[in-house]
Amino acid sequence: MFQARSIGIEDFNDDCPVSGDELGQIYRAHADAIPALMATIPERTRARLAAFLYGRSHTRELATRVAASCHATTLRQVAGDLGDAIHRQSRQGYAPPTYGDGHRASKKGVSLAGSGTTGSYRL
């Protein structure tokens, strides 16, 4: 039997380049407070944090805010092509993914009554 469990800050400690307390403070901070928080963290650590946060879909917007405090070369050194992508997004503004919601073709009704033909099917 599968049992769900809560996810806590300790679940991020293995790969996160900052302490759990710092991560929590950054996560809860208002967008306007992020630059001041980033000023206390070395740039290479900020770049690693941006890559770490970008790897989790629910923190991608925060990742771009953290990346905005980094130089492109540092992000590239730390995260390669991903660093380039995060840097571009941090300068353009974050746009959440639509997952295709805005690009669907017009919906056609689905009929459970069949095609309207009657008769028997042959095998």
C-alpha angles and dihedrals in degrees: 000000000000118000122195119222134194119257114231135186090263089069089069098046097091098066103016114111093211131053121273090249092053092046091051091049091050093045093052096042122109113249091251091058096054096086092054091048091049092053089070094054124075113252096242090053090048090053091050089047091052090053091046093051093044089057090067115066095216093056101043094107090052089048091058091050091052090046090054087071093057135079117244092241093055093049089048092050092049102039108013115209090358088057090054091051094047090048092052092048092048090057096043099044126253119282113191115231117263096206089218095301094128096044103056119129117241112291118247121202118256118226121205091189094081130237095313095253120123128204140079128299121233123218 
